[in-house]
Amino acid sequence: MSVDQRGSFAGRLTAARDRSFVGRDAEQALFLDALDDRPGSSPVQYLHGPGGIGKSALLRRFAQEARRAGRPVVEVDGRTVAPTPEAFAAAAEEAVVESGAVLLVDTFEQCQGLEGWLWEQFLPRLPIGAVVVIAGRIPPDARWVSDPGWAGLLNVVALRNLVPGEALAFLSARGVPDTLHEALLGFTGGSPLALALAAAVAVDASRHGSADTVLDWAPSADVVATLLPQLIGDPPSEAHRKALEICAHAHVTSESLLRALLGERAPELFTWLRAQPYVETTTLGLFPHDVVRESLVSDLRWRDPEGFAAFHKELHQHLFEQVRAAPTTQLLQATGALLYLYRTDGHMARFHGWQDTGQVYDGPCLPADEARVVELVGQAEGPESADLARYWLDAQPEAFRVYRSARTDGIIACSAWLRLTDERGCDVDPVVAAAWTHMRGHGPLRAGEHLAVARFTVHPEHYQRPSPPTTLTQWRAMGEIFRADHLAWHFIVMRDDGFWNDHLTHFDMWPTADAPVVGSHPYRLFGHDWRAQPVISWLAAKTDVMLTGVDGRDAGEAPRAAEVSVLSRPEFDTAVRDALRALRRPNVLADNPLARSSVVVHNGGSLRGVLERAVAALTGERGGDKRHRALVTTYVKGAPTQEAAAERLGLPFSTYRRHLTSAVDRVADLLWQHELSGTPLPDPPPAGQDGVRPTHQG
């Protein structure tokens, strides 16, 4: 193949690179200032940043500008020069002898061991008028940055990803269709290398694929496999790789998170993560650049789906426990970290903005804040709602939270989480009245239970649309749900305009039939029966959907709440006694209302199995062996009469009856606790040779 008649391939390469180069205006200005020796300029520039950030492309741009200015250009590449003083000096010799030379050193991390020699011996030999640009993944040693001798000569620049406007210009220059811009930006985070690879794949797909293929663009395994080595290099060990995967999957990574998942190597691994050029440090912990995060998660999910699922569930369990244990001041942070695991489910990321929540912060509503809360509700919802906010501020001031601007410290939004155990307020607030009406249609509130209403979600500037305060109000609501004891129902109140319907129903929060009106505004309540589907099973179902991408429920289909019996405590105790008596009669057992209770439905669906697990749990309690033997002899083995059971146990009948009554009451207590909390029953101990759970004698 002949070269282009207008020049060489090099000329065409340069022209193509010129057309596709975008951004880096600040870095180019610093270089041009040094090239022109303007006052205050620094003749030595040190650029550092992770792989794929565009260091080499920027050096090529600098070389063009230097040559246009008539400067001799000396280029040294750390990948091709031996990491010795002699080899480096030979490669850069022209910069020492040529007046006004521009020395460009790329991939300096490959010869980082020469850093001391470079600063102390080589660079001081360069003549006045020389310009030096060094680019590498690792920032310079702090002693050179703080050295007063280099203070007026050295400028250190940390290269970042392209900002959204620059990234869009990059994609347009590569011919990427506008319809793909959002998907590519979401994956690449503005990384130039990732943008280039993704753009090439996307352009090819748009030329040869269907419209659906283009709109559903996602990075292929080949793109990820090409990117990862460039972005993260080669981690020193499998433990380091695992730490990276945790850092990619979690919202932020702390040393305590690594310790919980990886054990005692956590300090070493945290220190290593912190030193990586593609990892950022915040007050909450560490997080990787977007493209590193997405590539690591995508790669693990593709090459080891079972391992990814197990890892996800382990991390999920730890973060859920953190939510349950977090003090109120840390509830939003803990809840946001847990919900972040669902960011790829197709709904969560559209309505939750983790990156923007730093614009606001929440706090309790103090007496001095109440007038502002009433004012905000009035602005957004009208005077009638403002009167209701005043009513609930008087009744439950602790239910209200305020959201302050991090910039001005002023209150810009508010919300309330009303905790209700009786129907107080129904004659005043039609929204709360509608919540009680809906709940009564699905079973009464049992002793110890409560319902909750997320009321007055108000941010006038972006009323009930995605915004940082709205994200925090959602996190607050979910955090309260995750840590609540004996929550029967909750309701989220939204203006009845349909905007939130798909999002909330995706998460099994279903609209009520009625739309109560306050002032001139109708509202829709979205509710969930936590007795029919407790938090643990709900999270497990959402996790399965996120991991598999398959929702087993038909579109628009609400949970079959009618399949779960909601029993009062007396009804529950009676059902337990009847079920134990029918333990050896499956047909009778199947008709017991306990078979459709939450504790049975969400612990395998077998009433016999749930009863046997509760009976087995007695052996771990003080005095439980006696109760356990009485139950096993009477109901599991099936003594013909209670007198016969007492004789088999060698007990006086009155003593046997006392043990049996205590045992039945204790089983009912255990099952009731799990019925209300929704927590799973403990696993049973292994059975003995006769198939009966072992007991302790004595």
N, C-alpha and C positions, 0 to 999 in steps of 0.2 A: 504494500500500500504506500502510495506516495504521500508526501507531506502536502499540506495546504499551500497553494501557490502564493498566498499573501504572506507567508512566513512559515513558522514551524508549529508543531503541535503545542509547544510551550506558549506561543502567543494566543492560541485558541483557549488553552487552559486558563491563562490569566484573564482573558476576557470573560469567560464563563464564571470564574470565581468573583470577578468584579460585580457581575450582574446579581449574583446570589448573596453577596456579603451585605449584612444589615446590622445596625446597632453599633455598639462599642464607641459611641461618640466621645464619651468622657476619656476613655483610654487613648483614643486617637489624638485628642487634643493635647493630652499630656506628652505624647511622643513628639508631636509636631513642635510643641514649645521647646522640648529638649533639642530637637533638630535645629531649630532656629536660635538656640541659646538665649531664649528670652529670660528676663529677670525672674528669679524664683523657680525656674525650671530645674529638674533633677536629671543629670546626665545618665544615671543608672536607674533603670526601672526593673522591678522584680514582680512578675505576674505569677500568681499561684491559684490553683483551682483543681477540681477533680477531673478525671478523664472525660473527654467528650465535651468539655465546657467551651472549647473554641480557642485554645491557646495557640495552636499551630496556625490556624486560619488568621489569627490576629498578627502573628509574626510575619506571615506572608504579606499581609497588608502593609506592615511596617517596612518590609524590604522594598515593596513597590514605591512607597513614599520616599524612602531614602534614595533610591536610584533616580527617581524623578528630580530630586534635589541635587543630583550629581555626586552623591556620597558613595564611596566604596563600601560594599556590604560584605561582611564576613558571617557565614552561617555555620554554627556548630550544633550537631544533633547528638544528644546524650545516648541515643540508641546505637549509634554507629561509631562513636569514639571510645577508645578504651578508657576506663575510669582511673587514669594515672595522670599526675602532673605533666609528665613528658608528652603524652599523647594529646592532652587537651591544649597545652601550650603550642604544640606543632600545628594543630588544627586552627587555632586562633591567632597564629603568628602575624598574619597580615594586619590585624587590628592594632598590633603594637607598633608596626613600622609605617603604616599608611596614615597620613594626616587626615583627620576628619572621618575616620572609618566608623561604621556602625556595626557593632558586634551583636548578633542575635543568637542566643543559646536556647535551644528547645529541648524538652524532655530532660531537664536538669536532674530530676529525681533518680535517673539512672546512674548519675555520678555524684550523688549527694555527699559521698565521702570526701569529695574535694572541696567542700564548702569553706573550711578554714583556710586552706591554701589559696582558694580563689580570692577571698576578701583580704587576706594578709599579704599575699605575694604577687598574684597575677594582676588583679585589677589596679593596684597602685602604679603599675608600670605603664598603664595606658596614657597616651599623651592628652593634654588638654584639648578639648574639641571633640574627643571621641564620645559616642553615645552607645550605651550597653542596655540590652533588654534580655533578661533571664526569665525563662518560663518553666515552671515545674508544678508538680502536684503538691509539694510540701512547702509551707511558708519558710522564709529564712529564719535561721536561729535568732532568738531574741537579742543575743549579745551584739549582733551587727546592727539591728534596728535601733538599739539603745546607745550604740557607740557614738559619742559626740563628734568623732572625726567623720563619720559617714552621714551625720544628721542633715547636712546641706547638700549631699550628693545623691542620696538614695531615696526612692519613692516606692513603697510596697503597695500593690493593688491586688485585692482578692477578686477574681473574676466570678461573676454570678451568671445564672441563667438569663436568657433574653427575657425582657419584660413582655407582657402580652402583645402590645402593639408591634414590637420588633419581631416577635415570633410569628404573628399573622403576616407581616410583610415577608418574612422568610418563606412561609408556606405559599404565599401568592407568587413569589418569584420562582418557586419550584413547580408551579402549575397545579397545585393541589386545589380541588374544587372547594368552594366556600362551605358546602354542606358537611365537609369533613373537618373543618378547622377546629371545632369545639372538641371532637373526639381526640384528635391528635394532640391538642394542647393539654387535654386532661391526662393523657398518658406521658407525654414528654416533659411537662412542667417547664418548657422553654429551653431544655438542653439542646444545644446546636447539633450534636452528634445524633441524638435520638430524633430530632426533627428531620435531619437529613435522611436517615434510614426509613423512618416512618413515611416521609413524603414520597420517597421512591416507591415503596410498596403501595401506598395509597393511590398514587398516580397510575401505577400499573393496573390496580384493581378497577379504577374508574374507567380505564380504557377497555378492559376485557371482561369486567364483571357486570352483574345486573345492578340495577339501582338499589335493591335491597342489600346486596353485598357491600356496596359502597357506604350506605348509611349505617350499617352495622359494623363498621370497621373496628378491628381490635388488633393489637400487635400479634404477629405470628410467632410461633416458637423459634423460627429462624431469626427473626428480628431480635428477639430477646437474647438468643444464644450469641448473636454478634455483639450486642450491646454490653452484656454483663462483664466479660473480661476487660473491655475498655473502661468500664465505669468503676469496677471494684478491684481489678487486678486478681491476684490469687491469695485468698485468705490463708493465714498460716496453718490452720488446722480445722478439723470438722467442728470443734467447739466454737471457733471464731465465725465460721460460716453460720452455725446455728444462732449465735448472738446477732449476726447481721439479719437473719430472717425474722427474729423476734423484733428487732428494731424496725424492720420494714412493715411488719404486720400490726404492731401496736401504734397507737397515736403518738405517744412519747415513751421513751424507754429510760427507766431509772435503774440504778444499781440494785435496788430492792426487787424490782421486777425480774432482772436477770438472776438474782439469787433464788427467787421462788421457782424459776423454771430450769436453771442450770446448776444451782448449787454453789459451792464455795469458790469456784473460779470467777465468780461475778465481778469482784474488784478488778482483776486483771483484764477481763473481757470488756468491762465498761471503759477502762482507761484506753484500751486499744480502739474501741469504737469512737471514743471522743477525739482521737487523733486522726481519724480518717478525713480526707478533704471533702468527701461527699456527705458528711454528717454535720448537722448544725446543733448548737448547744442553746438551750433556753433555760428559764428558771425552773421548768417542770422536768427537764431531762433532755434526752437526745432524740433527734429525728433525722432521717436521711432525705436527700433531695428527691423530688417527686419521681423522677424517672428511675432512680435507683430503687425506690420503694416499689413502684409498680412492676419493674422488671424482676426483682427478687420474688415478689409474691406470685407473679405470673409464671415464673420458671418453676418454683416449687410446686405450684398447683398442677402444672402440666406434667412434670416428670415423676411426681409421687403424690397422686391425688389422695390415697389413703393416709399417707404420712401428713399431708397438709391438713386433712380433716381432723386427724388426731391432735395435731399441734394447735389448730384453731380452737378445738374444744377445751384443751388444757388451758390455753391462754384465757379463753372465755370464762371458764370456771373461776380462775384466779381473779379476774376483773369483777365478776359478779360478787364474789366474796368481799372485794374491796368496797363495792357500792353498799353492801349490807352493813359493813363495819365503819364506813366513813363518818366522821363528824359532819354536822350540818354545813360547816364552812367549806368542806371539801366535796360535798355531794355532787355539785355540777361537774367538777373535774373528773370524778370517778365515773359518773354516768356517761359523760361525753366519751371517755376512753372506752367504755363497754360498747356504746352504740357505734363507735368508729369501726368496729369489726364487721358491721353490716353495711358499710359504705358502698359495696359493690352490688347490692341487691337490686339496683335499678330504681329505687324509690328514695332511699335514705339521703343520698348525696344531693338530690334536688331540693330538699327542704331543710337540710342541716348544713351549716357552714362552719366547719371547725377552724378554718383559717381566720375568720373574721370576728370570732367571739371575743378577742382581746380588745375590741373597741368599746365594750361595755363590761360592767361587773355588777353582780347582784348583791343584795343585802336585805336584812329584815326591814320591815316598814316601822319606823319609829313614830311616836306620837307627832313629832314635828313634820313628818312626811305625809301625814294623812290628808291634809288639805290638797297637796299636790296630786295625790292619787285620785281623789275625787275630781279634781280639775282635768286630769288626763282622761278619765273615763267619760266625763262630760264632753270633752272635745271629740272623742272617737265615736261615742255611742249615744250621746244625747243626755238631757237632764234626768230622764226617768232612770236610766242606768246609773247615773251619778248618785241618785238618791238610794238605789239599791247597794251601791258600793259603800256608801256611808252606813247603811244598816249593817252590812256584814263587817265593816271595820269596827263597829261597836260590839258586835256579837263575837267575832273571831279575829281580833287584830293580828294574832300570831299567824294567821293563814296567808297574809299578804307579803309579797316580796316586791322590792323596787329595783329598777335597773338604771344604773348611772352611766353617763358618758365618761369614758376613760380620759377624754380630752378636757371636758369642762367640769366634770364631777356633778353635773346637774342630773336630776331624775328625768328620764325620757320615756320610761315604760314601766308597766307594773303587771302583776298577775296575782291570783289567789288560788289556793288549794284548800277548799272547804272540806272539813272532815265532819260528817254528819252521822249521828246515832239516833236522832229522832226527827220528827217532821217540823221542827221549829223553822219558821221562815217561809213555809209553803204558802201561807196566806198573804205574804208580802212579795215574794220573788217567784214569778211564773216559771222561770227556768229551773229552779230547784224543785218546784212542785212537779214539773214534768219528769225530772229525774226519779223522784219517788214513785210517781205513777208507773213509769216504765219498769222499775225494779219490782214493784209489787206484782206485776203481771208474770214474773218469773220466779216467784217464791219470796216468802217474808224474810226480813232481816232477822237473823238468829242472835241469840244472846252472845255478846262479845264482839259481834261484827259491826262494821260501819260501811257507809258508802262515801265516796269522795267526788267532788265536782271541781274541775279546773275552770275557774270563773274569771272573767275580766282580764283576758289576754289582750292587753292594750298597748300599742305602740303607735300613736297617732300618725307619725310620719310615714310608716309603712303598715297601715292597720291590717293585721291578720294576713300579712304576706311575708314570705321568707325575709328575715333580717336578723342581725345578731341578737337583739332582745327576744325575738320570737324563737330562735334556736334555744336560747337559755330557758325560756318558759317551758318548752317541750322537754328539755333535759330535766328540769325540776319536776315536772309531772311524772316522767318515767322513773326518775330516782325515787320519788315518793312511793310509786307503785312497787318497785323492786324491793324496797325495804319495809313495806307495810306489813303489819300482822293483822290477820282477820279482816282484810279488805274484801267485801262482797262484790261491789260494783264500783267502777269509776266512770265518770262522764267528762268528756272534753267539749266545751261550748264554743261554737264557731258561728259567725254570721252565715246565714243560710243562702250562700251564693254558689255552692258547688265546688269552690276552688280546692278544698281539702278532701273531698269525698274519696277520690282514688287512693290518695296517700294513706288516709286513716283506715279505710276498709282493707287495704293491703296488710295492715298490721292488726286486723281483726277487731277494729273499733268501729262498731256498726251504727248507722244513723237510726235514731228513734223515729217512730211514725209521725209524731206531732212536732210542729215547729212553733214553740212559744214565742209570743211577740212582746217586746218591751219597747214602749214608745211606738215608733213607726217601723222598727226593725225586727224581722223574724230571725230566730236563731235555731240552729240544729245541734242536738246533742248526739255525740258519738260515744257509745258505751261498750263496756266489756264486762262480762260476768266472770269474775275470777274464781268463783266456786265451780263453774262449769269447765273452765280451762285455767288452772293455776299458773303462776308465773313460770315455774320450772318447766312445765310441759309446753307452755307458750313459747318460751325462749328456745327450747329444743326444736320445736316445729319451724320457727323462723330461721334457726341455724341450718336446718336441713334444706330449706328452700334456698338459702343463700349459697350453700355448698353445691347443691345439685342443679340449681336453676329451675327446678320443677316444683310447682305448687300443686299438690294433689287435690286441692279444692277447686271446684268449678268456679269460673269467673262470677263474682257477685254473690257467691254462696256464703251465707253466714254460718258460724259454728252451730252444730245441732245441739243447742242448749237443752232441748226437751229430753235428750237422752240421759241427762244427769239429774238425779233426784236431789232436791234441796230439802233436807230433813231438819226439823227442830231437834234440840238435844233430847227431850223425852222420846221422840220418835226414833232417833238414832240409837238410843240405849235399848229400846225394845227390839229394834231390828237386829242388834248385835246378839242379844239373848236368843232370839228366835233362830238366827243363823247358826249359832254354835250348836243348838239342839238339832238342827237339820244338816249338820256337817257331813253325815254319811248318806244323805238323801238328795242327790243332785237335782231332781225335778223340783223339790220343795225349795231348795236353795236358790234356784234360778228365779223364783218368783219373789224372793225377799227384796224389799226396796233398797236394802244396803248394796245390792248388786249393781245399782245404777247410781250410787253415790260417787262423789268426786274422788274419795280416797281409793275406791276400787277401780274406777275407770282409768285413773292416772297412775295406777300401780300394777298394770298388766291386765286388768279387766277380769281377773278370776277372783270371785269372792272367797272361795275355799283357800286359794293361795294367800290372799291378804290376811285371812284369819289365822292361818298357820304361821305366817311371819310374825304376826302380833303375839301369838302364843309363845313362839320361840324366843321373842324379845324379853319375855319375863325372866328367863334364866340369868340375865345379866343384872338383875335388880336385887336389892337386899330383900330377902324373904321370898324371892321370886320362884325358887325351886319348888317350894310347897305348892304355890298356886299353879305352877306349870304342870306338876304331876297330877293335881286334881283335874285340870282341864284335859290333859292327854288321856287319862284313864277313863274319864266320863264321856268325852265327846269324840276324841280322835280314834281311840281304840274301841270305843262304844260299849261300855259296860251295860248289861241289860237293865239294871236298876241302879239308883244311887246307893242303895244299901250294899249292892254287890261291889260297886266302885270303892266304897269305904272299906269293905272287907279285903279287897285286893291290895289296898294301900296300907292295911293294918292299922287303921285309925278309928277312933270312936266316931260314930255317925255325926255327932254335933261338931267335932273338930273338922271332919271332912267337909261338912256343909259350910263352915266358916271359911275354909280355904277356897272352896268352889265359888262362893258368893264374892269373896274378895278378888278372885281371879277374873271372874266375868266383868266385874266393875273396872278392874285395871285394864283389861283388853278394850273395853269401851272408851276409857279415858285416852289410851294410846291412839286409838283410831280417830277419835274426835280431834285430838291435837293435830294430826296430819290432815284431817278433813278441812280444818279451818286454815292451816298454814299452807297447804298445797305442797309441802315438802315430801320427798319420797320416803317410803318406809326403809328401815335398814335391811341389808341383805341378811337372810337367815343363816345360822351356823350350819355346817354340814350335818346331814342326817346320820344316825347310827345304822348298824347292820339291819335293825328291824324296821328301818325307814322312819323312825321317830327321832325328833331332835334330841340330842343328848341333854341330860339334866345332871346337876350336881347333887350328890347324895349328902344326907346328914341334916 
